[in-house]
Structure formats: C-alpha cells, structure tokens
Amino acid sequence: MRYLSTRGEAAERDFSGVLLTGLAEDGGLWQPAAWPRLDEAARAPGAGYAARAFAVTRPFVAGGLEAEDWRALLAGVYAGFRHPATAPLVQLDTNLWLMELFHGPTFAFKDLAMQALGRLFDLVLKARSERITIIGATSGDTGAAAVEAVRGLETIDLVMLYPHGRISDVQRRQMTTVEEPNIHTVALEGTFDDCQDLVKALFADTRLREEWRFAAVNSINWARVMVQTVYYVHAAVQLGGGPVAFSVPSGNFGNVYAGCAAREMGLDAPRFIVGSNSNDILARFFEAGDMSTRPVTPSWSPSMDIQVSSNFERLLHDLLERDGPAVARHMAAFRQSGRLPLDEARWQAARRLFRGHAVDDEDTLAEIARTHAATGMTVDPHTAVGVAAARALRDPAMPTVALATAHPAKFPDAVERAIGRRPPLPDALAAQAERPERAARMANDLGLLKTFIRERVRRP
C-alpha cells in the first residue's frame, strides 16, 4: 500500500513512513493511493473485534508491517479492554442503537485506535533502533489516550498541548498525574484551535522537526483513522450487514471520516449524521454550505469546542477528486479568510452523504435526561449530542448507530446538571484525584514552546 499527500507535493510513502511522519512534508495529510475492498473475513458475522480489526486494516499495512506482527499486536490491544465485546451495541429505541466505544483504559473512544498506535510506534522504532518525539494537541480525550498509550516507552517522548481551563477535570488529571519522564503536558492559554495551530507550526519548522524527529498522534496521523474504520464495519455486520446510518459527535472530523473511509472500502453506509455543539461549523457546512470560522464558545461537550477541523481536509481531497494543488489552494484561502470557498456542486456531493445537526448546551442536557429517563442509561454530553442529532435526522426505517464516545464519569458536572446526581467514578479515575499534577502553563507563543521542547525533551 502506498500513500499520497492531500496537497500533492510530498513524495509517496509506505505505511511505516506515513506512521512515523504523521503530517506530510507539504503540510497535507496522508491518504491511501487507492482504497482496498472489504473481503469475506472483514465481513464475517462471527468474528471477534480483534479478528475483524486485523481483516479490515491488513491491506493498509501491507508492505510496511508483517501481517502476523500486526495480528498479534491487535489481539494484545483489545484483550485489555474492560468489556468482552470491546465495542458492544446497546439498543436505545426502534432502529436506534448506541455503540459503546469507551471500554478502553482511559474510558474514551480514542483508546480503540490510540492503544494500537502506541504499540505500533514502539514496534517500528525498536526494529529501526530509533526514537521520536510525538507532538499532539487535545481538546480532552486524545491527550489522555495518547499519554496512556506511550507512557514509559523508551522509544518515545510525548509533548501534549491542551487548552487551559477548557477540558474537564477528569480529562486533565488523566494527563497531568502521570509520573513517567517521557510525558510532557502543556496547558496553553488559548483554545484547542490555538493548540492545533502550534502543533502544525512546529511541524512546519523543518530543522526542528528533523532534529527532534517529530511525529503526530492526533487523527491527522492516518494510522488513527485506519484503526477507527473497524468499529463501523463491526457495527454493520452485527446488525445484519445491510445499510446502516451512523450518527457521530464530531469536532476534528477524524472519527466520522473513518466511517467515510469504511464506506469507500465497500461498507453499505448511506448516511453519516454529524453532530455539533454550539461550535457548529461542521453542521453549518453540511446544512447550508457555510464553512466559516467563528469564535470558539466553551460548552458542556468541550472535546468538540473546535472551529478548524483538521481531518476535513481528507474529505475535501475526495470532493476535489484528489487534486492536491486544488486542496492546497482551498486550504490556504480558508486559513486566510476564515471561509472555505467550495462550489455548489461539490457541497451538494458532500450533502448526499453527510447531514449536520447542531445541539446547544440546553438540548445536550435535555438529551442526557431523556435517555436516562427512557432507558436508565447515563450518557456523557458528547454522546448526547450524537443521540440528539440521530433523533433529529435519522430515517426510522433504517438502523442508525450513534457512537457513544466517552464514559459519563469523565463529565460529572454536565451529568449532574442533567439528572441531578453525579455518575460514580470508576476506580481507575477516582485514584487520580489523589495524585499530584504536573504540567507547564504557557502563553500562546511558538517561541516559548520551542524553548520548552529544547530544554525538557530528550533529543532522539
């Protein structure tokens, strides 16, 4: 399998090269040069989650990783999840299902891909006798999952930026209470978009990037998206293999794009519902063709408090028929003006597959309360956005799967506001409340961040 950049200037790479670079040298995102097709093993009704993960993703790692190494790695990853089904389906209503993706070590959907990514990095780096510095930005769950995936690894140092005061206490403590010296957390004075911009600026500094061997762990890294395609296929097979719609609470667009990738591989997924909170740039685009940035508004679903969705560039690459220079021009115009200049025909093409629905804080809390009253289940505010969007836009005649992206205990304030009591903390989360925190607070300044890396991070 070969990979090309969405912006068309970087030389093609194999899977290992894509894994270790994360972001292409021309600033684009790596995409498969051609989409593989789901085979019988990928669609096997009785397959367990790890076996299906291997069957779905094997073509993507071909030529960069030994098949049996990949099979064993996945088996080890999902053996550690708390639920025997890994990603169980739970019925909410007639033809409406939840897929619980929060049974990994950090209680969020990010674990399904991040645990594999951490082991992948370690496997490839040990084989090459190399070390890297992972640079990441998080609006909450990505950071915790990344920290858990690479803590203590000698092959990796991790620098994770998060917006100060804009993630939940549980999410923050999952990162800042880790003692291993290869973990470096930075509380940035700004928004998640500011964190993401600094990460991209670091990667744009060619000298520093090569000196410290930067790699990406956000969903800009294709390996993350690749592994996330699995649960879309797994859900559809469990529901009989016919057409299934998905409702996805989305901020950075990586999770829902993974579903789009599964569709390109042959999954019968006629519709993706994109749930947004009050930071509704994605919903505005899919419903009105308006992709224009506005100030970020803090919400009860902080992991979605985003205005610049990095993975949207992958969809743009598809809409522009893989014309790299055209993608680069569109992204430059978006960065300069805050508005994406996409023509009507291509917007209509996107709308045939995607619909968007925005859910404000009041409606988010109302959905938590409604789901709890109707089913006895407690959902976190991000999942509530996805469920509310599904209720608003789903076709009742078609099965719709809403993705449950985090354990409710990670957002106890929102849950308490909605149902009158806080969800019980799992033991692993409760223990963190007693540990000291370790993080560097920093102004939104690229020079300060570069100095921090030079002074604190081990040079590869």
C-alpha positions as CSV (number, residue, x, y, z in Angstrom):
1,M,0.0,0.0,0.0
2,R,1.3,3.4,-1.0
3,Y,0.1,6.8,0.5
4,L,-0.1,10.2,-1.1
5,S,-0.5,13.7,0.4
6,T,-3.7,15.6,0.2
7,R,-1.7,18.5,-1.2
8,G,0.1,16.6,-3.8
9,E,3.7,17.8,-3.4
10,A,5.2,15.2,-1.0
11,A,6.6,12.0,-2.3
12,E,4.5,8.9,-1.8
13,R,5.4,6.7,1.2
14,D,4.7,3.2,2.6
15,F,2.8,2.6,5.8
16,S,5.8,2.9,8.1
17,G,6.8,6.2,6.6
18,V,3.3,7.5,7.0
19,L,3.1,6.3,10.6
20,L,6.3,8.0,11.6
21,T,5.8,11.3,9.8
22,G,2.1,11.8,10.6
23,L,1.9,15.0,8.6
24,A,3.3,15.2,5.1
25,E,6.2,17.5,4.3
26,D,3.9,19.8,2.2
27,G,1.5,20.3,5.1
28,G,-1.0,17.8,3.8
29,L,-2.5,14.6,5.3
30,W,-1.6,11.2,4.1
31,Q,-4.3,9.2,2.3
32,P,-4.2,5.7,0.7
33,A,-3.3,5.9,-3.0
34,A,-6.2,3.5,-3.6
35,W,-9.0,2.2,-1.4
36,P,-8.9,-1.6,-0.7
37,R,-12.1,-3.6,-0.6
38,L,-13.6,-5.4,2.4
39,D,-13.2,-9.1,2.0
40,E,-15.1,-12.1,3.4
41,A,-13.0,-12.1,6.6
42,A,-13.7,-8.5,7.3
43,R,-17.5,-9.1,6.9
44,A,-17.5,-12.5,8.8
45,P,-20.6,-12.5,11.1
46,G,-19.0,-14.4,14.0
47,A,-15.6,-12.6,14.1
48,G,-14.5,-11.1,17.4
49,Y,-13.4,-7.5,17.4
50,A,-9.6,-8.1,17.2
51,A,-10.0,-10.6,14.3
52,R,-12.2,-8.1,12.4
53,A,-9.7,-5.3,13.1
54,F,-7.0,-7.4,11.5
55,A,-9.1,-8.3,8.5
56,V,-10.3,-4.7,7.9
57,T,-6.9,-3.0,8.3
58,R,-4.5,-5.6,6.9
59,P,-4.4,-4.1,3.4
60,F,-3.3,-0.7,4.8
61,V,-0.2,-2.0,6.5
62,A,0.9,-4.3,3.6
63,G,4.5,-3.6,2.6
64,G,5.2,-1.7,5.9
65,L,4.5,-4.3,8.6
66,E,4.5,-8.1,8.8
67,A,0.9,-9.4,8.9
68,E,1.5,-11.7,11.9
69,D,3.1,-8.9,13.9
70,W,0.0,-6.8,13.2
71,R,-2.4,-9.6,14.1
72,A,-0.6,-10.2,17.4
73,L,-0.5,-6.5,18.2
74,L,-4.2,-6.1,17.8
75,A,-5.0,-9.2,19.8
76,G,-2.9,-7.8,22.7
77,V,-4.5,-4.3,22.5
78,Y,-8.2,-5.4,22.7
79,A,-7.5,-8.2,25.2
80,G,-7.0,-5.3,27.7
81,F,-10.4,-3.7,27.2
82,R,-12.9,-4.0,30.1
83,H,-15.9,-5.3,28.0
84,P,-15.5,-8.8,26.4
85,A,-17.2,-7.4,23.2
86,T,-14.8,-4.5,23.1
87,A,-17.4,-2.2,21.4
88,P,-20.8,-3.5,22.4
89,L,-24.1,-2.4,20.8
90,V,-26.9,-1.3,23.0
91,Q,-30.4,-0.6,21.7
92,L,-32.0,2.7,22.6
93,D,-35.1,2.7,20.5
94,T,-36.6,1.1,17.4
95,N,-33.8,1.0,14.9
96,L,-31.6,3.3,17.1
97,W,-28.5,1.9,18.7
98,L,-25.6,3.0,20.8
99,M,-22.2,1.6,20.1
100,E,-20.2,1.9,23.4
101,L,-16.6,2.9,22.5
102,F,-15.4,3.8,26.0
103,H,-14.3,0.4,27.4
104,G,-10.6,1.1,27.0
105,P,-8.1,2.2,29.6
106,T,-8.9,5.9,29.5
107,F,-12.7,5.5,29.1
108,A,-13.0,7.1,25.7
109,F,-13.3,6.0,22.1
110,K,-9.8,7.3,21.4
111,D,-8.4,4.2,23.1
112,L,-9.6,1.9,20.3
113,A,-7.0,3.4,17.9
114,M,-4.5,5.0,20.3
115,Q,-3.6,1.8,22.1
116,A,-2.8,0.3,18.7
117,L,-0.9,3.4,17.6
118,G,1.3,3.4,20.7
119,R,2.3,-0.2,20.2
120,L,2.8,0.3,16.5
121,F,5.2,3.2,17.1
122,D,7.2,1.1,19.6
123,L,7.3,-1.9,17.3
124,V,8.6,0.0,14.3
125,L,11.0,2.2,16.3
126,K,12.6,-0.8,18.1
127,A,13.1,-2.5,14.8
128,R,14.9,0.6,13.5
129,S,16.8,1.4,16.8
130,E,15.2,4.9,16.6
131,R,13.4,7.3,18.9
132,I,10.9,10.0,18.1
133,T,9.1,13.0,19.8
134,I,5.4,12.9,19.4
135,I,3.7,16.3,19.3
136,G,0.0,16.5,19.9
137,A,-2.9,18.8,20.7
138,T,-6.0,17.7,22.6
139,S,-9.5,19.0,23.4
140,G,-9.6,16.4,26.1
141,D,-9.7,12.6,25.3
142,T,-7.0,12.4,22.7
143,G,-4.4,13.6,25.2
144,A,-5.3,11.1,27.9
145,A,-5.4,8.2,25.4
146,A,-2.0,9.2,24.0
147,V,-0.4,9.5,27.4
148,E,-1.7,6.1,28.4
149,A,-0.6,4.5,25.1
150,V,3.1,5.7,25.3
151,R,3.9,6.3,29.0
152,G,7.2,4.8,30.0
153,L,8.2,3.9,26.4
154,E,12.0,4.4,25.9
155,T,11.4,5.0,22.1
156,I,9.1,8.0,22.5
157,D,8.8,11.3,24.3
158,L,5.3,12.9,24.1
159,V,4.5,16.6,24.3
160,M,0.8,17.2,24.6
161,L,-0.9,20.6,24.5
162,Y,-4.3,21.3,25.9
163,P,-6.3,24.5,26.3
164,H,-6.1,25.7,29.9
165,G,-9.4,25.7,31.7
166,R,-11.3,24.2,28.7
167,I,-11.3,20.5,29.4
168,S,-12.9,18.6,32.2
169,D,-11.0,18.0,35.5
170,V,-11.0,14.2,34.9
171,Q,-9.6,14.6,31.4
172,R,-6.9,17.0,32.6
173,R,-5.9,14.8,35.5
174,Q,-5.6,11.7,33.3
175,M,-2.7,13.5,31.6
176,T,-1.1,15.6,34.4
177,T,-0.9,13.0,37.1
178,V,1.3,10.6,35.0
179,E,4.8,10.5,36.5
180,E,6.8,8.9,33.7
181,P,9.5,11.3,32.5
182,N,8.7,10.8,28.8
183,I,5.4,12.6,29.2
184,H,5.3,16.4,28.9
185,T,1.9,18.2,29.2
186,V,1.4,21.9,28.4
187,A,-1.6,23.9,29.5
188,L,-1.9,26.6,26.8
189,E,-3.5,29.9,27.3
190,G,-6.0,29.7,24.4
191,T,-8.4,27.4,22.6
192,F,-7.9,23.9,21.1
193,D,-7.5,25.6,17.7
194,D,-4.6,27.5,19.1
195,C,-3.0,24.3,20.3
196,Q,-3.6,22.7,16.9
197,D,-2.0,25.7,15.1
198,L,1.1,25.5,17.3
199,V,1.5,21.8,16.5
200,K,1.3,22.5,12.8
201,A,3.8,25.4,13.1
202,L,6.2,23.0,14.9
203,F,5.9,20.5,12.0
204,A,6.5,23.4,9.6
205,D,9.9,24.1,11.2
206,T,11.9,21.6,9.1
207,R,15.1,21.9,11.1
208,L,13.4,21.4,14.5
209,R,11.2,18.7,13.1
210,E,14.2,16.7,11.8
211,E,16.3,17.4,14.9
212,W,13.7,16.1,17.4
213,R,12.2,13.6,15.0
214,F,8.6,14.9,15.3
215,A,5.7,12.5,14.8
216,A,1.9,13.0,15.1
217,V,-0.5,11.2,17.3
218,N,-3.6,13.2,16.6
219,S,-6.1,11.9,14.0
220,I,-4.0,13.7,11.3
221,N,-2.0,10.5,11.6
222,W,-3.5,8.1,9.1
223,A,-2.9,5.1,11.4
224,R,-5.5,6.5,13.8
225,V,-8.2,6.9,11.1
226,M,-7.3,3.4,9.7
227,V,-8.0,1.7,13.0
228,Q,-11.2,3.6,13.6
229,T,-12.7,2.2,10.4
230,V,-13.1,-1.1,12.2
231,Y,-16.0,-0.3,14.5
232,Y,-18.1,1.0,11.6
233,V,-17.7,-2.4,9.9
234,H,-18.2,-4.3,13.2
235,A,-21.5,-2.5,13.9
236,A,-22.9,-3.0,10.4
237,V,-22.0,-6.7,10.5
238,Q,-23.7,-7.2,13.9
239,L,-26.9,-5.5,12.6
240,G,-27.1,-8.0,9.6
241,G,-24.8,-6.5,7.0
242,G,-27.5,-4.3,5.4
243,P,-27.5,-0.5,5.1
244,V,-26.7,1.3,8.4
245,A,-26.5,5.1,9.1
246,F,-24.2,6.5,11.7
247,S,-24.5,9.5,14.0
248,V,-21.2,10.8,15.2
249,P,-20.5,13.7,17.6
250,S,-17.7,15.4,15.8
251,G,-15.1,18.2,16.4
252,N,-12.0,17.4,14.4
253,F,-13.8,15.2,11.9
254,G,-11.4,12.3,12.2
255,N,-13.9,9.9,13.8
256,V,-16.6,10.4,11.2
257,Y,-14.1,10.4,8.3
258,A,-13.1,6.9,9.4
259,G,-16.7,5.9,8.7
260,C,-16.4,7.5,5.3
261,A,-13.2,5.5,4.6
262,A,-15.1,2.3,5.5
263,R,-17.7,3.3,3.0
264,E,-15.1,3.7,0.4
265,M,-14.0,0.1,1.1
266,G,-17.5,-1.2,0.5
267,L,-19.4,-0.7,3.7
268,D,-23.1,0.0,3.0
269,A,-23.4,3.2,4.9
270,P,-25.7,5.6,3.0
271,R,-25.7,8.4,5.6
272,F,-23.5,10.0,8.2
273,I,-25.1,12.4,10.7
274,V,-22.5,14.9,12.0
275,G,-23.5,16.1,15.5
276,S,-22.1,19.5,16.6
277,N,-22.4,21.6,19.7
278,S,-22.7,25.4,19.6
279,N,-19.4,25.4,17.8
280,D,-21.4,24.4,14.8
281,I,-19.1,25.0,11.8
282,L,-19.5,21.4,10.5
283,A,-23.3,21.4,10.9
284,R,-23.5,24.8,9.1
285,F,-21.4,23.5,6.3
286,F,-23.4,20.3,5.7
287,E,-26.8,22.0,6.1
288,A,-26.1,25.4,4.5
289,G,-22.8,25.2,2.7
290,D,-21.3,27.7,5.1
291,M,-17.8,26.7,6.4
292,S,-16.8,29.9,8.1
293,T,-15.0,30.2,11.4
294,R,-16.4,32.0,14.5
295,P,-15.0,32.4,18.0
296,V,-14.9,29.2,20.0
297,T,-17.6,29.0,22.6
298,P,-17.0,26.8,25.7
299,S,-19.7,24.2,26.1
300,W,-20.7,21.1,28.2
301,S,-19.1,19.0,25.4
302,P,-15.6,20.5,25.4
303,S,-13.9,17.9,23.2
304,M,-16.0,19.4,20.3
305,D,-15.2,23.1,21.0
306,I,-13.4,23.4,17.7
307,Q,-13.7,25.6,14.7
308,V,-10.9,24.3,12.4
309,S,-11.5,20.5,11.8
310,S,-8.1,19.2,10.6
311,N,-9.5,16.0,9.1
312,F,-12.0,17.8,6.9
313,E,-9.1,18.2,4.5
314,R,-9.3,14.5,3.8
315,L,-13.0,14.9,2.7
316,L,-12.0,18.0,0.7
317,H,-9.4,15.9,-1.1
318,D,-12.2,13.4,-2.0
319,L,-14.6,16.2,-3.1
320,L,-11.9,17.8,-5.3
321,E,-11.2,14.4,-7.0
322,R,-7.8,14.1,-5.4
323,D,-6.5,17.3,-7.0
324,G,-3.6,18.1,-4.5
325,P,-2.9,21.6,-5.7
326,A,-6.6,22.5,-5.6
327,V,-6.7,21.2,-2.0
328,A,-3.7,23.4,-1.1
329,R,-5.4,26.5,-2.7
330,H,-8.7,25.9,-0.8
331,M,-6.9,25.4,2.5
332,A,-4.8,28.5,2.0
333,A,-7.9,30.5,1.3
334,F,-9.7,29.1,4.3
335,R,-6.7,30.0,6.5
336,Q,-6.5,33.5,5.1
337,S,-10.2,34.4,5.1
338,G,-11.8,32.0,7.6
339,R,-14.2,30.8,4.9
340,L,-13.8,27.7,2.7
341,P,-14.5,28.6,-1.0
342,L,-16.2,25.4,-2.2
343,D,-18.5,25.5,-5.2
344,E,-22.2,24.4,-5.1
345,A,-21.7,21.1,-7.0
346,R,-19.1,19.8,-4.5
347,W,-21.1,20.9,-1.5
348,Q,-24.1,19.0,-2.9
349,A,-21.9,16.0,-3.3
350,A,-20.9,16.2,0.4
351,R,-24.5,16.7,1.4
352,R,-25.6,13.5,-0.4
353,L,-23.6,11.5,2.2
354,F,-23.4,13.8,5.2
355,R,-26.0,15.8,7.2
356,G,-25.3,18.0,10.1
357,H,-27.2,18.9,13.3
358,A,-26.2,21.4,16.0
359,V,-27.2,20.8,19.6
360,D,-26.7,23.6,22.2
361,D,-26.0,23.1,25.8
362,E,-29.6,23.2,26.9
363,D,-30.6,20.5,24.4
364,T,-27.5,18.4,25.3
365,L,-28.5,18.3,28.9
366,A,-32.1,17.6,27.9
367,E,-30.9,14.6,25.8
368,I,-28.9,13.2,28.8
369,A,-32.1,13.5,30.9
370,R,-34.3,12.0,28.2
371,T,-32.1,9.0,27.6
372,H,-31.7,8.3,31.3
373,A,-35.5,8.5,31.9
374,A,-36.3,6.3,28.9
375,T,-33.6,3.6,29.3
376,G,-31.9,4.0,32.7
377,M,-28.6,4.6,30.8
378,T,-26.4,7.6,31.5
379,V,-24.6,9.1,28.6
380,D,-21.9,11.8,28.5
381,P,-22.5,15.2,26.8
382,H,-20.7,14.3,23.6
383,T,-22.7,11.1,23.2
384,A,-25.8,13.1,23.9
385,V,-25.1,15.4,21.0
386,G,-24.8,12.3,18.7
387,V,-28.0,10.8,20.0
388,A,-29.9,14.1,19.7
389,A,-28.6,14.5,16.1
390,A,-29.7,11.0,15.3
391,R,-33.2,11.6,16.7
392,A,-33.5,14.7,14.6
393,L,-32.2,13.4,11.2
394,R,-32.4,9.6,11.1
395,D,-34.6,7.6,8.8
396,P,-36.7,5.5,11.1
397,A,-36.8,2.7,8.5
398,M,-33.0,2.3,8.6
399,P,-30.9,1.1,11.5
400,T,-28.9,4.1,12.9
401,V,-25.9,3.7,15.2
402,A,-25.0,6.6,17.4
403,L,-21.4,6.4,18.7
404,A,-21.0,6.6,22.5
405,T,-17.6,8.3,22.7
406,A,-16.9,8.6,26.4
407,H,-17.8,7.3,29.8
408,P,-20.2,9.7,31.6
409,A,-17.9,9.8,34.7
410,K,-15.4,11.9,32.6
411,F,-18.0,14.7,32.6
412,P,-19.7,14.6,36.0
413,D,-20.7,18.3,36.2
414,A,-22.8,18.0,33.0
415,V,-24.4,14.7,34.0
416,E,-25.3,16.1,37.5
417,R,-26.8,19.2,35.9
418,A,-28.9,16.9,33.7
419,I,-30.1,14.2,36.0
420,G,-29.5,15.6,39.5
421,R,-26.6,13.3,40.5
422,R,-23.0,12.7,39.6
423,P,-22.1,9.4,37.9
424,P,-20.0,7.1,40.1
425,L,-16.3,7.3,39.3
426,P,-14.6,4.0,38.2
427,D,-11.8,3.1,40.5
428,A,-9.1,4.0,37.9
429,L,-10.4,7.6,37.6
430,A,-11.1,8.0,41.4
431,A,-7.5,7.1,42.2
432,Q,-6.2,10.0,40.1
433,A,-7.9,12.6,42.3
434,E,-5.3,11.9,45.0
435,R,-2.2,12.2,42.8
436,P,-0.2,15.4,42.3
437,E,-0.4,17.1,38.9
438,R,2.5,18.0,36.6
439,A,2.0,20.4,33.7
440,A,3.7,23.5,32.3
441,R,1.4,26.5,31.8
442,M,2.3,28.5,28.8
443,A,1.2,31.6,26.7
444,N,0.2,31.0,23.1
445,D,3.7,31.6,21.8
446,L,5.6,29.4,19.3
447,G,9.0,30.6,20.6
448,L,8.2,29.6,24.2
449,L,7.0,26.1,23.0
450,K,10.2,25.6,21.0
451,T,12.3,26.6,24.0
452,F,10.3,24.2,26.2
453,I,11.0,21.3,23.8
454,R,14.7,22.0,23.6
455,E,15.0,22.2,27.4
456,R,12.7,19.5,28.6
457,V,12.5,16.8,25.9
458,R,15.2,14.2,25.3
459,R,16.8,14.6,22.0
460,P,16.4,11.5,19.8
